[in-house]
Amino acid sequence: MLLDTASLYFRAYFGVPDSVRAPDGTPVNAVRGLLDFIARLVQDHHPDDLVACMDADWRPRWRVDLIPSYKAHRVAAEAPAGSAAPDEEEIPDTLSPQVPVIEEVLDALGIARVGAAGYEADDVIGTLTARASGPVDVITGDRDLYQLVDDARGVRILYPLKGVGTLQLTDEALLRERYGVDGRGYADLALLRGDPSDGLPGVPGIGEKTAAKLLDAYGDLDGIIAAAADPASKLTPTQRRRLTEAGPYLAVAPKVVRVATDVPVPQSGFALPRKPADPERLDSLATRWGLGGSLHRLLDTLQG
């Protein structure tokens, strides 16, 4: 089981009242909400291995170099001229202080926490999925990861609809029903239609339905590009023009949209812990941050 950790703690933050606070009054709604999420996921799905995948870089420079608009609208403030500092993501003031607490608690529990410099959590998830020899459940509220769905390998996305108690099981049948593509085709669909939430312009005039029809007719993005260059293809003149004009974007978009599968991450150490890795540290964190029932429920679930 691979957790898109930021996706889940954002959901916890907005789903749990900020009246949930530590003894000193600091909000811990994201911390406790995430612990409750993990307890429910373990209880319901019984994974052998569990990895909390992290964003070491939420907007990698190599993606921005290819498409400068990539996630640009999420940048909190421009870095000073000449600064090499990475962009800071705009997140709620009372959430950002909770992220280090989440990391400390996961480490004390012994839940594997994996990130890699220069990569997003999606890339960590893509790499671990590619390596897996057995079924993989990816827990995420990010549809970008639909590209990983692969029935033959047992890779599915569990998309939270309400908390994590109600999850949409996303397999190839659902993708074909909703989007007309399988997992491999989803990334091509996404880059053709564009995605404002990620700053991807897409091909002007080609929406989701047209993109799905083109993929059905020509197989994949390479097939569509070849058709645009072939005067004998059945593309309409308008489609041919739009695709041709979007050539520079289509040349780089696949590298931006498709998750990396070669991220330098550990090969092992992902087994679901049955007892805390550092009980003393965990007790200290529980007292300091008032983790109460959320932590106890997770510990009971892990030991069960």
C-alpha positions as CSV (number, residue, x, y, z in Angstrom):
1,M,0.0,0.0,0.0
2,L,1.4,3.3,-1.1
3,L,0.1,6.5,0.5
4,D,0.2,9.8,-1.4
5,T,0.8,11.4,2.0
6,A,0.4,15.1,1.2
7,S,-2.9,14.3,-0.6
8,L,-4.1,12.5,2.5
9,Y,-3.0,15.1,5.1
10,F,-4.6,17.9,3.0
11,R,-7.8,16.0,3.1
12,A,-7.4,15.4,6.9
13,Y,-6.7,19.1,7.4
14,F,-9.9,20.2,5.7
15,G,-12.0,17.3,7.0
16,V,-11.1,17.5,10.7
17,P,-12.0,20.7,12.6
18,D,-9.1,23.0,13.6
19,S,-10.5,22.9,17.1
20,V,-8.6,19.6,17.4
21,R,-5.5,21.0,19.1
22,A,-2.5,20.1,21.2
23,P,-2.3,21.0,24.9
24,D,-0.7,24.3,24.0
25,G,-3.4,25.2,21.5
26,T,-1.6,24.4,18.3
27,P,-3.9,22.8,15.7
28,V,-3.2,19.1,15.1
29,N,-6.2,18.3,13.0
30,A,-4.1,17.1,10.0
31,V,-1.8,15.0,12.2
32,R,-4.7,13.2,14.0
33,G,-6.8,13.0,10.9
34,L,-3.9,11.3,9.0
35,L,-3.4,8.8,11.8
36,D,-7.1,7.9,11.8
37,F,-6.9,7.5,8.0
38,I,-4.0,5.1,8.2
39,A,-5.7,3.1,11.0
40,R,-8.8,2.7,8.8
41,L,-6.8,1.8,5.7
42,V,-4.8,-0.9,7.6
43,Q,-7.9,-2.2,9.3
44,D,-9.9,-2.4,6.0
45,H,-7.2,-3.6,3.6
46,H,-4.5,-5.4,5.7
47,P,-1.4,-4.5,3.6
48,D,1.8,-6.4,4.2
49,D,3.9,-3.3,3.3
50,L,3.0,0.3,3.8
51,V,4.9,3.3,2.5
52,A,4.1,7.0,3.2
53,C,5.4,8.6,0.0
54,M,6.5,12.2,0.4
55,D,7.1,15.2,-1.8
56,A,10.8,16.1,-1.5
57,D,10.2,18.6,-4.2
58,W,6.5,19.4,-5.1
59,R,7.5,21.3,-8.2
60,P,10.7,19.8,-9.6
61,R,12.9,22.1,-11.6
62,W,13.3,19.6,-14.5
63,R,9.5,19.7,-15.0
64,V,9.4,23.5,-14.8
65,D,12.2,23.7,-17.3
66,L,10.1,21.8,-19.8
67,I,6.8,23.5,-19.1
68,P,7.3,26.8,-17.1
69,S,3.6,27.0,-16.2
70,Y,3.8,23.7,-14.3
71,K,2.1,24.3,-10.9
72,A,3.1,28.0,-11.3
73,H,-0.2,29.2,-9.8
74,R,0.5,27.3,-6.6
75,V,3.7,29.2,-5.8
76,A,3.3,31.2,-2.6
77,A,5.8,33.9,-3.5
78,E,8.5,34.5,-6.1
79,A,12.0,33.7,-5.1
80,P,14.4,36.6,-5.1
81,A,16.2,37.2,-8.4
82,G,19.2,34.9,-8.7
83,S,18.0,32.7,-5.8
84,A,18.5,29.0,-6.2
85,A,15.9,28.3,-3.5
86,P,13.0,26.1,-4.6
87,D,9.5,27.6,-4.9
88,E,7.4,27.4,-1.8
89,E,4.0,25.9,-2.2
90,E,1.1,28.0,-0.9
91,I,-0.5,26.0,1.9
92,P,-2.7,27.1,4.9
93,D,-0.8,28.7,7.7
94,T,-1.9,26.2,10.3
95,L,-1.1,23.2,8.1
96,S,2.6,23.7,7.3
97,P,3.7,23.5,11.0
98,Q,1.9,20.1,11.3
99,V,3.9,18.5,8.5
100,P,7.2,18.1,10.5
101,V,5.0,16.6,13.3
102,I,3.5,14.1,10.9
103,E,7.0,13.1,9.8
104,E,8.3,12.6,13.3
105,V,5.3,10.5,14.3
106,L,5.5,8.3,11.3
107,D,9.2,7.8,12.0
108,A,8.6,6.9,15.6
109,L,5.9,4.5,14.6
110,G,8.3,2.8,12.1
111,I,6.1,3.5,9.1
112,A,8.3,3.8,6.1
113,R,8.5,7.4,4.9
114,V,10.1,7.7,1.4
115,G,10.9,10.8,-0.7
116,A,13.7,11.6,-3.1
117,A,15.4,15.0,-3.8
118,G,14.2,16.5,-7.0
119,Y,11.0,14.3,-7.2
120,E,7.4,14.4,-6.2
121,A,5.6,11.8,-4.2
122,D,3.9,10.7,-7.5
123,D,7.4,9.7,-8.8
124,V,8.2,7.7,-5.7
125,I,4.8,5.9,-6.1
126,G,5.5,5.3,-9.8
127,T,8.9,3.8,-9.0
128,L,7.7,1.6,-6.2
129,T,4.8,0.4,-8.3
130,A,7.1,-0.4,-11.2
131,R,9.3,-2.5,-8.9
132,A,6.5,-4.3,-7.1
133,S,6.2,-8.1,-7.7
134,G,2.7,-8.3,-6.3
135,P,-0.5,-6.3,-6.1
136,V,-0.3,-2.6,-5.2
137,D,-3.0,-0.3,-3.8
138,V,-2.2,3.4,-4.2
139,I,-4.2,5.7,-1.9
140,T,-4.5,9.2,-3.4
141,G,-6.9,12.0,-4.1
142,D,-4.9,12.9,-7.2
143,R,-6.3,11.6,-10.5
144,D,-2.9,12.0,-12.2
145,L,-2.0,8.6,-10.7
146,Y,-4.8,6.9,-12.7
147,Q,-2.0,6.4,-15.2
148,L,-0.6,3.6,-13.0
149,V,-3.8,1.4,-13.1
150,D,-2.9,-2.0,-14.5
151,D,-5.3,-4.9,-13.9
152,A,-2.7,-7.5,-15.2
153,R,-0.3,-6.4,-12.4
154,G,-2.9,-5.8,-9.8
155,V,-2.3,-2.1,-9.5
156,R,-5.3,-0.1,-8.6
157,I,-6.0,3.4,-7.2
158,L,-8.2,3.8,-4.1
159,Y,-9.6,7.3,-4.4
160,P,-11.1,8.8,-1.3
161,L,-14.7,9.9,-1.7
162,K,-15.4,10.5,1.9
163,G,-12.5,10.3,4.4
164,V,-11.0,6.9,3.6
165,G,-14.0,4.9,4.7
166,T,-15.5,5.3,1.3
167,L,-13.0,4.7,-1.5
168,Q,-13.5,4.6,-5.2
169,L,-11.8,1.4,-6.5
170,T,-10.3,2.7,-9.7
171,D,-9.4,-0.2,-12.1
172,E,-9.3,-0.4,-15.9
173,A,-13.1,-1.0,-16.2
174,L,-13.8,2.3,-14.4
175,L,-11.3,4.2,-16.5
176,R,-12.8,2.9,-19.7
177,E,-16.3,3.7,-18.5
178,R,-15.5,7.2,-17.5
179,Y,-12.6,8.2,-19.8
180,G,-12.5,5.7,-22.6
181,V,-8.9,4.8,-21.9
182,D,-6.9,2.3,-19.8
183,G,-4.2,3.3,-17.3
184,R,-1.5,3.6,-20.0
185,G,-3.7,5.9,-22.0
186,Y,-4.7,8.1,-19.1
187,A,-1.5,10.2,-19.1
188,D,-1.9,10.8,-22.9
189,L,-5.5,11.8,-22.3
190,A,-4.5,14.2,-19.5
191,L,-1.7,16.0,-21.5
192,L,-4.0,16.4,-24.5
193,R,-6.9,17.9,-22.6
194,G,-4.7,19.8,-20.2
195,D,-5.1,20.3,-16.5
196,P,-5.5,23.8,-15.0
197,S,-4.8,22.5,-11.5
198,D,-1.3,21.5,-12.6
199,G,-0.7,24.4,-15.0
200,L,-0.8,22.1,-18.1
201,P,-2.1,24.0,-21.1
202,G,-3.1,21.0,-23.2
203,V,-3.9,21.2,-26.9
204,P,-6.3,24.2,-27.4
205,G,-9.7,22.9,-28.7
206,I,-9.1,19.3,-27.7
207,G,-11.1,18.4,-24.6
208,E,-11.5,15.1,-22.8
209,K,-14.0,13.5,-25.2
210,T,-12.0,14.4,-28.3
211,A,-8.8,13.3,-26.8
212,A,-10.4,9.9,-25.9
213,K,-11.7,9.5,-29.5
214,L,-8.2,10.3,-30.9
215,L,-6.6,7.8,-28.6
216,D,-9.1,5.2,-29.6
217,A,-8.5,5.9,-33.3
218,Y,-4.7,6.2,-33.3
219,G,-3.6,4.1,-30.2
220,D,-1.4,6.6,-28.3
221,L,0.1,10.0,-28.4
222,D,2.8,8.9,-30.9
223,G,0.1,7.6,-33.2
224,I,-1.8,10.9,-33.0
225,I,1.3,12.9,-33.8
226,A,2.0,10.7,-36.7
227,A,-1.6,11.1,-38.0
228,A,-1.2,14.9,-37.7
229,A,1.8,14.7,-40.0
230,D,0.1,12.3,-42.5
231,P,-2.1,14.1,-45.0
232,A,-3.9,10.9,-45.7
233,S,-5.1,10.5,-42.1
234,K,-8.7,11.1,-41.2
235,L,-8.1,13.9,-38.8
236,T,-10.2,17.0,-39.6
237,P,-8.2,20.0,-40.9
238,T,-8.9,21.8,-37.6
239,Q,-7.6,18.9,-35.5
240,R,-4.5,18.6,-37.7
241,R,-3.7,22.3,-37.4
242,R,-4.2,22.3,-33.6
243,L,-2.0,19.3,-33.1
244,T,0.7,20.6,-35.4
245,E,0.7,24.0,-33.7
246,A,1.0,22.3,-30.3
247,G,4.0,20.3,-31.5
248,P,6.5,21.9,-29.1
249,Y,4.2,21.3,-26.1
250,L,3.5,17.7,-27.2
251,A,7.2,17.0,-27.5
252,V,7.9,17.7,-23.8
253,A,4.5,17.1,-22.1
254,P,4.9,13.3,-21.8
255,K,8.0,13.7,-19.6
256,V,6.2,16.2,-17.4
257,V,2.9,14.3,-17.1
258,R,4.1,10.7,-16.8
259,V,5.4,9.7,-13.4
260,A,9.1,8.8,-13.1
261,T,9.8,5.1,-12.6
262,D,13.6,5.3,-11.9
263,V,13.7,7.4,-8.7
264,P,16.5,6.5,-6.3
265,V,14.6,5.1,-3.4
266,P,15.2,2.2,-1.0
267,Q,14.7,-1.4,-2.1
268,S,13.3,-2.7,1.2
269,G,12.2,-1.7,4.7
270,F,8.6,-1.2,3.9
271,A,7.0,-3.9,6.1
272,L,4.0,-2.8,8.1
273,P,5.2,-2.3,11.7
274,R,3.5,-4.2,14.5
275,K,5.0,-2.2,17.3
276,P,6.6,1.3,17.4
277,A,10.2,1.7,16.2
278,D,10.8,4.2,19.0
279,P,8.2,3.9,21.8
280,E,9.9,6.5,24.0
281,R,9.9,9.1,21.3
282,L,6.4,8.2,20.3
283,D,5.2,8.7,23.9
284,S,6.9,12.1,24.0
285,L,5.2,13.1,20.8
286,A,1.8,11.9,21.9
287,T,2.1,14.0,25.1
288,R,3.5,17.0,23.4
289,W,0.9,17.1,20.6
290,G,-2.1,15.5,22.4
291,L,-2.5,12.7,19.8
292,G,-4.8,10.8,22.2
293,G,-7.3,8.4,20.7
294,S,-6.0,8.8,17.1
295,L,-2.6,7.3,18.0
296,H,-4.1,4.7,20.2
297,R,-6.5,3.5,17.5
298,L,-3.6,3.2,15.0
299,L,-1.4,1.3,17.5
300,D,-4.2,-1.1,18.3
301,T,-4.8,-1.7,14.6
302,L,-1.1,-2.3,13.9
303,Q,-0.8,-4.7,16.8
304,G,-4.0,-6.5,15.8
